Amino acid sequence: MRSHVDVDAAVGLQHFEAIAAAREAHREKVSIQIVAFPQSGILTSPGTAALLEDAVRAGADLIGGLDPAGHDGDAAGHLDVVFGIAERHGVGIDIHLHDGGLQGIAEIEEIARRTKASGLGGKVAISHAYALGEVAADVAQRTAQQLAESGVAIFTNAPGSHAFPPVLLLRDAGVNVFSGNDNIRDSWWPYGDGDLLE
């Protein structure tokens, strides 16, 4: 199970510490990967970058990111923090990317480029990646090739009203594609029960 745990200046590491304690208490029953997740942004939430690094030092398995351009307004700056922490500590990356259209594609391609340059292939995933379902097939194909060559995976779910990433096109290009249940039970979706078929 992969759990994205909010880390920001308002909550500090409280959420991370609670989930890390639950992971330890139930380690014989379930494997839990913890993503230190900047739900409030990184650059727009002063102090969050240092807290994310603290969470990784304390045992988070992955560093998260959230809409580098759309939320933080500075894709390069956001990705500098995320990839910097991952490279310094040897952890994986899971970036939630809702940014759509060609802006989202540019971010996906930059994530692929940085992954290849840093040697993190196989340790980086983009969750949602709605942009892949919003662009022409040739653009999606080009981007899929870059994802496959760099070893970046795509996590998708039933996106409701959002465009769906072209799963077959991605798989045919050699991209690892995973499906999951987003928000099993939280403020975004208070009625979930973890049933992937539901």
Residue pairs with C-beta under 8 A, 6 or more apart in sequence:
1 30
1 31
1 32
1 33
2 32
2 33
2 35
2 62
2 94
2 180
3 19
3 32
3 33
3 34
3 35
4 35
4 37
4 39
4 64
4 94
4 96
5 15
5 16
5 19
5 34
5 35
5 36
5 37
5 55
5 60
6 15
6 37
6 38
6 39
6 40
7 13
7 15
7 16
7 36
7 37
7 38
7 39
7 48
7 51
7 52
7 55
8 38
8 39
8 40
8 41
8 45
8 47
8 48
8 51
9 40
9 45
9 46
9 47
9 48
9 51
10 40
12 51
13 51
13 54
13 55
13 58
16 34
16 36
16 55
16 58
16 60
17 58
19 32
19 34
20 34
20 58
20 59
20 60
22 32
23 32
23 34
26 32
33 61
33 62
34 55
34 59
34 60
34 61
34 62
35 60
35 61
35 62
35 63
35 64
35 94
36 51
36 52
36 55
36 56
36 60
36 62
36 63
36 64
37 64
37 66
37 94
37 96
38 45
38 48
38 52
38 64
38 65
38 66
39 66
40 48
41 48
41 66
41 71
41 72
41 78
42 48
42 49
42 52
42 65
42 66
42 72
42 77
42 78
42 81
42 82
43 49
43 72
43 73
43 74
43 77
43 78
43 81
44 71
44 72
44 73
49 81
49 85
52 63
52 64
52 81
52 85
53 85
53 88
53 89
56 63
56 85
56 89
56 91
57 89
60 91
61 91
61 92
62 86
62 91
62 92
62 93
62 94
63 82
63 85
63 86
63 89
63 91
63 92
63 93
63 94
64 82
64 93
64 94
64 95
64 96
65 78
65 79
65 82
65 93
65 94
65 95
65 96
65 97
66 72
66 95
66 96
67 96
67 97
67 98
67 99
68 74
68 75
68 76
68 77
68 78
68 79
68 82
68 95
68 97
68 99
68 107
69 75
69 78
69 99
69 103
69 106
69 107
70 98
70 99
70 103
71 78
72 78
75 106
75 107
75 110
76 110
79 110
79 111
79 114
82 93
82 95
83 93
83 114
83 118
83 120
85 91
86 92
86 93
86 118
86 120
86 123
86 124
87 118
87 120
91 123
92 120
92 123
92 124
92 125
93 115
93 120
93 123
93 124
93 125
94 124
94 125
94 126
94 127
94 155
95 111
95 124
95 125
95 126
95 127
96 127
96 128
97 104
97 107
97 108
97 111
97 126
97 127
97 128
97 129
97 130
97 131
98 104
98 128
98 130
98 162
99 107
99 130
99 131
100 130
100 131
100 134
100 163
101 131
101 134
101 135
102 131
102 135
102 139
103 131
104 129
104 130
104 131
104 132
104 134
105 131
105 132
105 135
105 139
105 143
107 131
108 126
108 129
108 131
108 132
108 143
108 146
108 147
108 152
109 143
109 146
111 124
111 126
111 152
112 143
112 146
112 147
112 149
112 150
112 152
113 146
113 150
114 120
115 121
115 124
115 150
115 151
115 152
116 149
116 150
116 151
120 151
121 150
121 151
121 152
122 151
123 151
124 150
124 151
124 152
124 153
125 152
125 153
125 154
125 155
125 178
126 147
126 152
126 153
126 154
126 155
127 154
127 155
127 156
127 182
128 155
128 156
128 157
128 159
128 162
129 154
129 155
129 156
129 165
130 159
130 162
130 163
130 164
130 165
131 163
132 140
132 143
132 144
132 154
132 163
132 165
132 166
132 170
133 140
133 162
133 163
133 164
133 165
133 166
134 163
135 143
137 166
137 169
140 166
140 169
141 169
141 173
144 166
144 169
144 170
144 173
144 175
145 173
147 153
147 154
147 170
147 173
147 175
148 173
148 174
148 175
152 175
153 175
153 176
153 177
153 178
154 165
154 170
154 175
154 176
154 177
154 178
155 177
155 178
155 179
155 180
156 164
156 165
156 167
156 177
156 178
156 179
156 180
157 179
157 180
157 181
157 182
165 177
167 177
170 177
171 177
179 196
180 196
181 192
181 194
181 195
181 196
182 188
182 189
183 189
183 192
184 192
184 193
184 194
185 191
185 192
185 193
185 194
